[in-house]
Each structure stands twice: as C-alpha cells, then as structure tokens.
C-alpha cells in the first residue's frame, strides 16, 4: 500500500522551518498541492518575513510539486480567512489542515507575564481554532477533511517552565475531542500529533547527540499517516527519533459509594478501588462518564433508570 494525496490540497501552518517545512515537503512529494504558511517570526513570535515560506515553495516546485506561500498570522482570524480564501481561489478546495505553527515564551508560572501567557495561548490554541474554523465549512460541503492539531508532552504530562505552552497544548486536545463528534457525519477526521523533534524551538535544551536523532523527518511520517484517507480518528500519535506511540486519556472504572460513605473520608477509604487501573478505559464522549456513574448509582440503590 502506498499513501498518496493526488488531487488533495493541504494547508500547513508554521511551514517555513522545522517540522512544518518537513510536513509540507513530504505532502507535496506525495502529490498534494500545499499552502506553505509561515509568519516568518522568531521562536518567541516577534518579527515577520516571507523568506522562509518562499524558500520552501521553491524547494517543492524544484522537485516538481505545486505550492504557494502565505504569511498569515494564525492568531489573526481575518488573516486566516484571507489565506483560506486565496487557497480556494487558486485550487478550489481544502482537504488537509496541519496546525503546526507555534511560539515559545518559557518561564516558570510565577515569573511569566500574563501577556506572554495570553500570546502563547492565542498562537497555539486560538491559532488552531481559527485555522480549523476557516476550513471547516469547506470540508463539510466536500464531505472530506483531515485535520491535525499539534499537542505536546508538555501538555499531556507537564514540563517545568511551560505552563502557558502546556495549557494551550491540552486545549487543542479538548478541541479535537469535540470536533471528532461534530465532523463524523461529514467524513472529517481530526487527530493530534505529539512530536519530539530537534528544531529551533528545542535547540539548546538537550545534548547534541540527542538533538541529532530527533530530526523533523522522523516525525513527519506520523502526520502523513494521520491525514491519509484511511487514517485514524481521535488519536494522539506521539513521534520522535523514529519511534511512534499512542497516548490515551483513560478513566478508571471507579465505584459507587453508599450515601453514608459519600464523604471525603469515604473516598479516602475506597481510594484503592476508585483509582484502580484495572478496568480503566478511554471514553469516547463526555456523556459516557455520566452514563457509567448513573449505571453504578442505579445498581447500588437498586433502582431502574427507565
């Protein structure tokens, strides 16, 4: 089986360097027409330049592919809408959206400014919201869409000095979980990439030997799979240095407590059962949690929910 994207149009944000550049080039190699979006700022989000995006377009075209550069700021909805409109004018459709653009403003929670916190949220979370919203109606009408949000181990598991970044990166997981439900009837699939890569955003944060193994090129195959026609849905795919894994949010089975035990002391006494890993599962929608707890309560009370 060969995965290709002939006839598909892809938008990749933050595609002037690093991961985004790798994603854009490989999508184009496999037949996609690619919008190379990049504001061209520094890793903290300051400044702008079209040079990087134009260089990636030139590289794609030199290899026989089709691409266009776009300098929209993903944190500005009007600019994002204009980018999508330009894509539709040129190619008439949008099939794939890879939300990759990001910045860093790392500081411990107490030392970081609220302005920096908000800026990181705007780029990572609202930037993903804006780009996805601008493409969503198009994908619904086509009855086809593949969307990738970029999360991070910093959000999934925590990382010192990245409260702003981690908050945004868990925010996109919440966005994914609901978009999956809303997009299902329109053949729109939404997945998350959790990359570990040696890019300008991680330069200097690890030993050189580690940095050299964590190439963007080892992460991009994960994106190519997630946006393929037969790719998964609602999956957090982790990738780095040629290794791939799936992260899941799992809820324990838990247990129902009698009215007399529904106290903090009762929870403490039954904690080993409440927190037991055995029987835990990944729920597919918020109502499943309510349903599970109501079923346990009905069984404990000996009543029917009919």
C-alpha positions in Angstrom: 0.0 0.0 0.0 1.3 3.4 -1.0 -0.2 6.5 0.7 -0.6 9.5 -1.7 -2.5 12.7 -1.8 -3.0 13.3 -5.5 -5.8 15.9 -6.1 -5.7 16.9 -2.4 -5.0 20.4 -1.2 -3.1 20.8 2.1 -2.5 23.9 4.4 0.4 23.5 6.7 0.9 26.4 9.2 4.4 27.3 10.5 5.8 25.6 7.5 8.8 27.8 6.8 11.2 25.8 9.1 11.5 22.7 11.2 8.5 20.3 11.5 6.2 22.3 9.3 8.7 22.5 6.5 9.2 18.8 6.6 5.4 18.1 6.6 4.9 20.4 3.7 7.7 19.0 1.5 6.7 15.4 2.1 3.0 16.1 1.4 4.0 17.7 -1.8 6.2 14.8 -2.8 3.2 12.5 -2.4 1.0 14.6 -4.7 -0.7 17.2 -2.5 -0.9 20.9 -3.5 0.5 22.7 -0.5 -0.1 26.1 1.1 3.2 26.9 3.0 2.0 29.2 5.7 4.6 31.0 7.8 4.6 34.4 9.5 8.4 34.2 9.5 8.9 35.4 13.1 11.4 34.3 15.7 10.6 31.4 18.0 9.2 33.9 20.6 6.8 35.2 17.9 8.4 38.5 17.2 9.1 39.8 13.7 7.9 38.6 10.3 9.4 37.6 7.0 8.3 35.7 3.9 11.7 34.4 3.0 11.4 31.0 4.8 8.0 30.2 3.2 9.2 31.2 -0.2 12.2 29.1 0.1 10.1 26.0 0.9 7.8 26.7 -2.0 10.9 27.0 -4.3 12.1 23.6 -3.0 8.8 22.0 -3.6 8.5 23.4 -7.1 12.0 22.4 -8.0 11.0 18.8 -7.2 8.0 19.1 -9.5 5.4 19.8 -6.9 2.8 22.6 -6.5 2.9 25.1 -3.6 2.1 28.6 -2.7 3.4 30.7 0.2 1.2 32.6 2.7 2.3 34.8 5.5 -0.9 34.9 7.5 -0.6 35.2 11.3 -2.6 32.3 12.6 -3.6 34.3 15.7 -5.5 36.8 13.5 -8.7 35.3 12.2 -9.1 37.9 9.4 -5.7 36.9 8.0 -6.5 33.2 8.3 -9.8 33.7 6.5 -7.9 35.5 3.7 -5.4 32.6 3.5 -8.2 30.1 3.1 -10.0 32.3 0.5 -6.8 32.6 -1.5 -6.4 28.8 -1.4 -9.9 28.3 -2.6 -9.4 30.8 -5.4 -6.3 29.0 -6.6 -7.2 25.4 -6.1 -10.9 25.2 -5.3 -10.7 23.0 -2.2 -9.1 22.4 1.2 -8.7 18.7 2.1 -5.9 18.7 4.7 -5.1 21.1 7.5 -1.9 20.6 9.6 -2.0 23.0 12.6 1.7 23.3 13.3 2.5 27.0 13.9 3.8 27.8 17.4 6.0 30.0 19.6 7.6 29.7 23.0 7.7 32.1 25.9 9.1 29.8 28.6 9.2 30.9 32.2 8.1 29.5 35.5 4.4 30.3 36.3 5.2 32.9 38.8 7.8 34.7 36.7 6.0 34.7 33.4 3.8 37.7 32.5 0.1 37.3 31.7 0.8 39.0 28.4 3.2 36.2 27.4 0.7 33.6 28.7 -2.1 35.0 26.6 0.1 35.3 23.5 1.1 31.6 23.6 -2.5 30.6 24.1 -3.5 32.8 21.1 -1.0 31.3 18.8 -1.2 27.6 19.7 -4.9 27.3 20.8 -6.7 30.1 19.1 -4.5 29.8 16.0 -5.6 26.2 15.7 -9.2 27.2 16.3 -9.1 29.9 13.7 -7.5 27.8 11.0 -9.8 24.9 11.6 -12.9 27.1 11.7 -11.9 28.8 8.4 -11.6 25.3 6.7 -14.5 23.5 8.5 -17.4 24.6 6.3 -15.4 23.8 3.2 -14.6 20.3 4.4 -18.3 19.8 5.4 -19.5 20.7 1.9 -16.9 18.5 0.3 -17.7 15.7 2.8 -14.0 15.2 3.3 -11.4 16.7 5.6 -8.4 15.6 7.5 -7.2 17.9 10.4 -4.2 17.6 12.6 -3.7 19.6 15.8 -0.3 19.6 17.4 -0.2 18.8 21.0 2.9 18.2 23.2 4.2 16.1 26.1 4.3 19.4 27.9 0.6 19.5 27.9 -0.1 15.8 28.2 2.3 15.2 31.1 3.7 18.6 32.2 7.1 20.3 31.7 8.7 22.8 34.1 8.5 26.4 32.9 5.8 25.8 30.3 2.5 26.4 32.0 1.4 28.7 29.1 2.5 26.2 26.4 1.2 23.2 28.2 -2.2 24.8 28.8 -2.5 25.6 25.1 -1.4 22.1 24.1 -4.0 20.4 26.3 -6.6 22.9 24.9 -6.2 21.5 21.4 -6.9 18.0 22.7 -10.3 19.2 24.1 -10.9 20.9 20.7 -10.1 17.6 18.9 -12.3 15.5 21.1 -15.4 17.5 20.2 -14.6 18.2 16.6 -14.4 14.5 16.0 -18.0 14.2 17.1 -19.2 17.1 15.0 -17.2 16.1 11.9 -18.0 12.4 11.8 -21.1 12.5 9.5 -19.1 14.7 7.1 -16.1 12.4 6.8 -13.9 14.8 8.6 -11.3 13.2 10.8 -9.4 15.0 13.5 -6.2 13.7 15.2 -3.4 15.1 17.3 0.4 14.9 16.8 2.6 14.9 19.9 6.1 15.4 18.4 9.5 15.3 19.9 11.9 17.0 17.4 15.2 18.9 17.3 14.1 22.3 15.9 14.8 25.9 16.7 12.2 25.7 19.4 14.2 22.9 21.2 17.7 24.0 20.2 20.0 24.1 23.3 17.5 22.2 25.5 19.2 18.8 25.1 22.7 17.3 24.4 23.8 17.5 20.8 23.7 13.7 20.2 20.0 13.6 21.3 19.2 16.7 19.2 20.7 15.0 16.1 18.5 11.9 16.5 15.3 14.0 16.9 15.0 15.1 13.3 11.7 16.6 11.9 11.9 14.0 9.2 11.4 11.2 11.7 8.2 12.9 12.9 6.6 13.7 9.6 5.6 10.1 8.7 3.1 10.3 11.7 1.5 13.4 10.1 1.3 11.7 6.7 -0.5 8.7 8.2 -2.9 10.9 10.3 -4.0 12.9 7.2 -4.3 9.9 4.9 -7.7 8.9 3.5 -7.8 5.7 5.7 -6.1 7.3 8.7 -7.4 7.0 12.2 -9.7 9.4 14.1 -9.4 10.9 17.5 -5.9 9.6 18.0 -3.0 11.2 19.8 0.0 9.9 17.9 3.4 10.5 19.5 6.5 10.6 17.3 10.2 11.2 17.7 13.6 9.8 16.6 11.8 7.1 14.6 9.7 5.9 17.5 5.9 6.1 17.5 3.3 5.6 20.2 -0.3 6.4 21.1 -1.3 8.4 24.1 -4.7 7.9 25.6 -6.8 9.6 28.3 -8.1 6.7 30.4 -10.7 6.8 33.2 -10.8 4.2 35.9 -13.9 2.2 36.4 -14.3 3.6 39.9 -17.1 2.6 42.2 -20.3 3.8 43.7 -20.4 4.7 47.4 -23.4 4.4 49.7 -24.9 7.7 50.8 -23.2 7.3 54.2 -19.8 6.8 52.5 -20.2 9.8 50.2 -17.8 11.8 52.3 -14.1 12.8 51.9 -13.4 10.1 54.4 -15.3 7.5 52.4 -13.4 8.4 49.3 -10.1 8.0 51.2 -11.2 4.6 52.5 -12.1 3.4 49.0 -9.3 5.1 47.1 -7.5 1.9 46.0 -10.7 0.8 44.2 -11.6 4.3 42.9 -8.1 4.7 41.4 -7.5 1.1 40.3 -6.1 0.9 36.7 -7.7 -2.4 36.0 -10.9 -1.9 34.0 -10.0 1.6 33.0 -10.9 2.7 29.5 -10.7 5.6 27.1 -14.2 7.2 26.9 -15.4 8.4 23.5 -17.7 11.2 24.6 -18.5 13.1 27.8 -21.9 11.5 28.2 -20.2 8.1 28.6 -18.9 9.3 32.0 -22.3 10.3 33.1 -23.8 7.1 31.9 -21.3 5.0 33.7 -21.8 6.8 37.0 -25.6 6.7 36.7 -25.5 3.0 36.0 -23.3 2.4 39.1 -25.6 4.5 41.2 -28.7 2.7 40.0 -27.2 -0.7 40.7 -26.1 0.4 44.2 -29.5 1.9 45.0 -31.4 -1.0 43.4 -33.4 1.3 41.1 -34.2 1.4 37.4 -33.2 4.3 35.2 -36.0 3.5 32.7 
